[in-house]
Amino acid sequence: PALHAPTPEQTAALALFAGSKSDLAIQAFAGSGKTSTLRMLAAAHPGVRFLYLAYNKALEVEASRSFPPNVETRTAHSLAYRGLGIGRSGFQARLGAVMRADELMRVVGIRPPRSIPAVTFLYAVRQTVRAFQCSAAARVEEEHIPGDLLAELQGLKFSKSLPGTLVKAARALWAQRADERSTVPIEHDTYLKLWQLTSPCLRGVDCILFDEAQDANPVILDVVRSQTARKVFVGDTFQQIYSWRGAINAFESLGNVERLRLSKSFRFGEAIAKAGRQALLLHALAEGDVHFAGGGPLASEVGLIPKGTPYCHIFRTNAAILDEACALAKARCRSG
């Protein structure tokens, strides 16, 4: 698609990329043109080989249609799949397979304390391995036991030795997952972790475009940061939604990089932007100054919705959506 004329902030980003060799971190508010900024960067440097890391397959496909030819669009999982040759290995047949509880107990080779139900213990083992797979760590440790699970187990009066027992069991399960000769089922995050542990080198890449950096998977971030290629991190701290899966805000750990901001949103006008700035400050969600402006093509206004006017509800969590849906359903039942 054709690109619009760059905003002053996008012009500054283009100039900084061209005039410096350092990594960039671009904090982009919702609708402020972060993807178009990356397309502008790539189009302005046709001799640079870019790798755009997409968060999921849908974004990869969408990006491949809009970026110029000097940009390779991939997900981290596809890089790992190719890098380890999963399609030609014994791992392929184990993807998506299911293991019964008794089989899993045999694999880990450890019985839980009598106060802990076997199903709870095995669930904790699986979740500990999943947390490890998403981490940058080299070995399963107690830190990978999810905190909510520990709290639940504490309610069952577990012994002080249980965390160590869980780690031992999780290491046994991981060893089986990592063994190509094993028949233990694996997940897609399993081969991603195995790839990261090989300290892979992404050859033929001059610059990595890391999108959605506010929800960085630590295992992927570790691979990216270990590369000699230049990096451009882009994201919106206020749209961090995957911390429950172990994602971290990469902007907080990048260290000495050039930092820029895209603050003009093309999704709404200044009236909505003003209300948003006030809401962020009132709810103490922002650290430091909150600067973002409306610049959408349509005029916008903030006010009361006239009775009978169709409108939509916007929520930040799935739980809030379900609560509102239930409330609306009950209201309709009473009115009917």
Residue pairs with C-beta under 8 A, 6 or more apart in sequence:
1 66
3 36
3 39
3 40
3 43
4 36
6 14
6 37
6 40
7 33
7 262
7 264
7 295
9 32
9 260
9 261
9 262
9 263
9 264
10 33
10 36
10 37
10 40
10 262
12 260
13 24
13 26
13 37
13 41
13 260
13 262
14 37
14 40
14 41
14 44
16 24
16 258
16 260
17 24
17 41
17 44
17 45
17 232
18 44
18 45
20 258
21 230
22 230
22 257
22 258
23 230
23 231
23 232
23 233
23 254
23 257
23 258
24 231
24 232
24 233
24 257
24 258
24 259
24 260
25 213
25 232
25 233
25 234
25 251
25 254
25 257
25 258
25 259
25 260
26 34
26 37
26 232
26 233
26 234
26 235
26 259
26 260
26 261
26 262
27 235
27 236
27 237
27 251
27 259
27 260
27 261
27 262
28 34
28 37
28 234
28 235
28 236
28 261
28 262
29 236
29 238
29 262
29 263
29 265
29 292
30 236
30 238
30 239
30 265
30 267
31 265
31 266
31 267
31 268
31 296
32 262
32 263
32 264
32 265
32 266
32 292
33 262
33 264
33 266
34 211
34 234
34 235
34 236
34 262
35 63
35 66
35 211
37 234
37 262
38 52
38 67
38 209
38 211
38 232
38 234
39 66
39 67
39 68
41 50
41 209
41 232
42 48
42 50
42 67
42 68
42 70
42 71
42 209
43 68
45 70
46 68
46 70
47 70
48 70
48 206
48 207
49 70
49 72
49 204
49 205
49 206
49 207
50 67
50 70
50 71
50 72
50 205
50 206
50 207
50 208
50 209
51 71
51 72
51 74
51 202
51 205
51 207
51 208
51 209
51 229
52 63
52 67
52 71
52 72
52 73
52 74
52 209
52 211
53 74
53 75
53 76
53 208
53 209
53 210
53 211
53 220
53 224
54 60
54 63
54 73
54 74
54 75
54 211
55 75
55 211
55 212
55 215
56 75
57 75
57 78
59 211
60 73
60 74
60 75
60 78
63 71
63 73
64 73
67 73
71 209
72 205
76 192
76 217
76 220
76 223
77 188
77 191
77 192
79 195
79 200
79 202
80 86
80 191
80 192
80 194
80 195
80 196
80 200
81 87
81 191
83 195
83 198
83 200
84 91
84 191
84 194
84 195
84 198
86 92
86 95
86 191
89 180
90 180
90 181
91 180
91 186
91 190
91 191
94 182
94 183
94 184
94 185
94 186
95 185
95 186
95 187
95 188
96 185
97 185
97 186
98 185
99 107
99 184
99 185
101 118
101 119
101 122
104 122
104 125
104 126
104 173
105 111
105 118
105 122
107 172
107 173
107 176
107 184
108 122
108 125
108 169
108 170
108 172
108 173
109 169
109 172
110 165
110 168
110 169
110 172
111 118
112 118
112 120
112 121
112 162
112 165
113 158
113 159
113 162
113 165
115 156
115 157
115 158
115 159
116 153
116 156
116 158
116 162
117 156
120 152
120 153
120 156
121 166
121 169
123 149
124 145
124 146
124 149
124 153
124 166
125 166
125 169
125 170
125 173
126 173
127 145
127 146
127 149
128 140
128 144
128 145
128 146
128 149
128 166
128 167
128 170
129 140
129 144
129 170
129 173
129 174
129 177
130 187
130 189
131 144
131 145
131 146
131 246
132 140
132 141
132 144
132 170
132 174
132 193
133 187
133 189
133 190
133 192
133 193
133 219
134 189
134 193
134 217
134 218
134 219
134 245
134 246
134 247
135 144
135 218
135 219
135 246
136 196
136 218
136 219
136 221
136 222
137 143
137 144
138 197
139 171
140 167
140 170
140 171
140 174
141 167
142 163
142 164
142 166
142 167
144 167
144 170
145 163
145 166
145 167
145 170
150 163
153 162
173 184
176 182
176 184
177 184
177 185
177 186
177 190
178 190
178 194
189 219
192 219
192 220
193 219
195 223
196 219
196 220
196 222
196 223
199 226
200 223
201 227
202 208
202 223
202 227
202 229
205 227
205 229
206 229
206 230
207 229
207 230
207 231
207 232
208 224
208 227
208 229
208 230
208 231
208 232
209 232
209 234
210 216
210 221
210 224
210 231
210 232
210 233
210 234
210 250
211 234
211 235
212 234
212 235
213 233
213 234
213 235
213 249
213 250
213 251
214 235
214 236
214 237
214 238
214 239
214 240
214 249
214 250
214 251
215 235
215 239
215 240
215 241
215 242
215 243
215 247
215 249
216 247
216 248
216 249
216 250
217 245
217 246
217 247
218 246
218 247
218 248
221 248
221 250
221 253
224 231
225 231
233 250
233 251
233 254
233 257
235 250
235 251
237 249
237 251
238 280
238 285
238 286
240 247
240 249
241 316
261 291
263 291
263 292
263 293
264 292
264 293
264 294
264 295
265 273
265 292
265 293
265 294
265 295
265 296
266 295
266 296
266 297
267 296
268 294
268 296
268 298
268 300
269 294
269 295
269 296
269 298
269 299
269 300
269 301
270 293
270 294
270 295
270 300
271 294
271 299
271 300
271 301
271 302
272 294
272 300
272 302
273 292
273 293
273 294
274 294
274 302
275 302
276 292
277 290
277 291
277 292
280 286
280 290
281 290
294 300
305 311
313 321
313 324
315 321
315 324
